[in-house]
Amino acid sequence: MALSKRRLQFLDQLVDMYQQSRLPVHYEALAKVLGVSKWTAYDMLKAIEKAGFVTRSYETNPNVTGRSLVVFTPTEKAAAILGKGETLYQVDEPEEAQAGLQLIRDMLSGLQNASAQELITQLLIEIPEKRSNLEICGYISGILLIYTKQLESRIHVLIRKLVQETEGAQPRLLIFVGTVVGTIIQMMSKDVGQELMVLVGSYTNRIHALSQAEQMVLADFILEALA
């Protein structure tokens, strides 16, 4: 589906904002840059979403308890139509992202010295400070991995088997999050559960925004942690 000149303008600005922050863009922020009302921006992005050029997700609003923000992420299809495929999803600081994953490894190994709830709370506190999709997905995966450590051995083994037998890094990541959330949802406290579900809601969109290499790194990290 071809986009009108007006929709291309909105999409191009959204991509530029995403490239600068490496984070999904709230429609009000886009509206301010383009000098339009927030509802005009929201309606335009919904139309662009239907064409497959952006994906919508929901993130925690730090200013209002219990409320979430509607944010948008450009897809690979958007990068292709704008000729920005080489720069849209590249990681500016891969060493920093790898360091973030290593921190999660260290936290998981420290389960014997701290309660699972303490580790989950720590990860939730640190997520808003992370800038790359790889780190954020890594932290969300880390929280889910901590929950899997509390499952009985048989279920833990089945989850690992399912993830391991799934072909492709992206399908593995999606199978992992869907299976674990479905299994552990009754274990979560009300407050943590609500906050985590908002994050998980954005996980799928962030996974799609990762490069193939990043998806493989994250999938390998999860399999390693499930061993």
PENORCOR-V346080 format. One record per residue. N is the residue number from 0. PSI is psi as a letter, one per 30 degrees, with the letter a starting at -180 (* if undefined). D_CENTER is the distance of its C-alpha to the mean C-alpha in Angstrom with 1 decimal. Layout:
N:PSI:D_CENTER / N:PSI:D_CENTER
This chain:
0:k:26.7 / 1:k:27.9 / 2:k:26.7 / 3:l:29.3 / 4:e:29.9 / 5:e:28.6 / 6:e:25.2 / 7:e:25.0 / 8:e:25.6 / 9:e:22.7 / 10:e:20.3 / 11:e:21.7 / 12:e:21.2 / 13:e:17.6 / 14:e:17.0 / 15:e:19.1 / 16:e:17.2 / 17:e:13.8 / 18:e:15.7 / 19:e:17.1 / 20:f:14.1 / 21:g:11.2 / 22:l:9.4 / 23:l:9.4 / 24:k:13.0 / 25:k:14.8 / 26:f:17.8 / 27:e:20.3 / 28:e:19.5 / 29:e:20.1 / 30:e:23.3 / 31:e:24.7 / 32:e:24.5 / 33:f:26.1 / 34:h:28.6 / 35:l:28.0 / 36:l:27.4 / 37:e:24.0 / 38:e:25.0 / 39:e:26.0 / 40:e:22.7 / 41:e:20.9 / 42:e:23.3 / 43:e:23.1 / 44:e:19.3 / 45:e:19.7 / 46:e:22.4 / 47:e:20.4 / 48:e:17.6 / 49:f:20.4 / 50:f:21.4 / 51:g:18.1 / 52:f:17.4 / 53:l:14.3 / 54:k:11.7 / 55:k:11.5 / 56:l:9.1 / 57:k:10.2 / 58:l:9.7 / 59:k:12.4 / 60:j:15.5 / 61:f:17.0 / 62:f:20.4 / 63:j:20.8 / 64:k:20.4 / 65:f:19.1 / 66:k:18.0 / 67:l:14.7 / 68:k:14.2 / 69:k:13.7 / 70:l:11.7 / 71:k:11.8 / 72:k:10.4 / 73:k:13.2 / 74:l:13.4 / 75:e:15.5 / 76:e:18.3 / 77:e:18.3 / 78:e:18.5 / 79:e:21.4 / 80:f:23.3 / 81:f:23.2 / 82:h:23.9 / 83:g:21.0 / 84:e:19.4 / 85:f:20.4 / 86:f:18.7 / 87:e:15.6 / 88:g:13.2 / 89:l:15.3 / 90:k:14.6 / 91:e:17.2 / 92:i:17.4 / 93:e:16.7 / 94:e:18.9 / 95:e:17.0 / 96:e:13.7 / 97:e:16.0 / 98:e:17.6 / 99:e:14.4 / 100:e:14.1 / 101:e:17.9 / 102:e:17.7 / 103:e:15.7 / 104:e:18.4 / 105:e:21.0 / 106:e:19.7 / 107:e:19.7 / 108:f:23.2 / 109:g:24.3 / 110:e:23.9 / 111:f:27.7 / 112:f:28.2 / 113:l:25.9 / 114:l:24.9 / 115:e:21.6 / 116:e:21.2 / 117:e:21.8 / 118:e:19.2 / 119:e:16.5 / 120:e:17.7 / 121:e:17.6 / 122:e:14.0 / 123:e:13.2 / 124:e:15.5 / 125:f:14.1 / 126:e:10.4 / 127:f:11.7 / 128:f:13.6 / 129:k:11.1 / 130:f:11.1 / 131:l:9.3 / 132:e:5.9 / 133:e:7.7 / 134:e:8.7 / 135:e:5.9 / 136:e:4.7 / 137:e:8.5 / 138:e:9.2 / 139:e:7.5 / 140:e:9.4 / 141:e:12.3 / 142:e:12.7 / 143:e:13.0 / 144:e:15.3 / 145:e:17.4 / 146:e:18.0 / 147:f:19.0 / 148:f:21.5 / 149:f:23.2 / 150:l:23.8 / 151:l:27.2 / 152:e:27.6 / 153:e:28.2 / 154:e:24.9 / 155:e:23.0 / 156:e:24.9 / 157:e:24.2 / 158:e:20.4 / 159:e:20.8 / 160:e:23.3 / 161:e:21.1 / 162:e:18.2 / 163:e:20.8 / 164:f:22.7 / 165:k:20.0 / 166:k:20.5 / 167:k:17.9 / 168:e:14.8 / 169:e:12.3 / 170:e:14.4 / 171:e:14.5 / 172:e:10.8 / 173:e:10.9 / 174:e:14.3 / 175:e:13.3 / 176:e:10.8 / 177:e:13.2 / 178:e:16.3 / 179:e:15.5 / 180:e:14.5 / 181:f:17.6 / 182:e:19.7 / 183:f:18.9 / 184:e:18.5 / 185:f:22.1 / 186:f:21.8 / 187:k:19.6 / 188:l:21.4 / 189:e:21.3 / 190:e:19.7 / 191:e:17.1 / 192:e:16.4 / 193:e:15.9 / 194:e:13.5 / 195:e:11.4 / 196:e:11.5 / 197:e:10.2 / 198:e:7.0 / 199:e:7.0 / 200:f:7.9 / 201:f:4.8 / 202:e:3.1 / 203:e:5.9 / 204:e:5.9 / 205:e:3.6 / 206:e:5.8 / 207:f:8.5 / 208:f:8.4 / 209:k:9.1 / 210:l:12.8 / 211:e:14.7 / 212:e:15.8 / 213:e:12.4 / 214:e:11.5 / 215:e:14.9 / 216:e:14.6 / 217:e:11.6 / 218:e:13.6 / 219:e:16.7 / 220:e:15.4 / 221:e:14.6 / 222:e:18.0 / 223:e:19.7 / 224:f:18.6 / 225:f:19.7 / 226:*:23.1
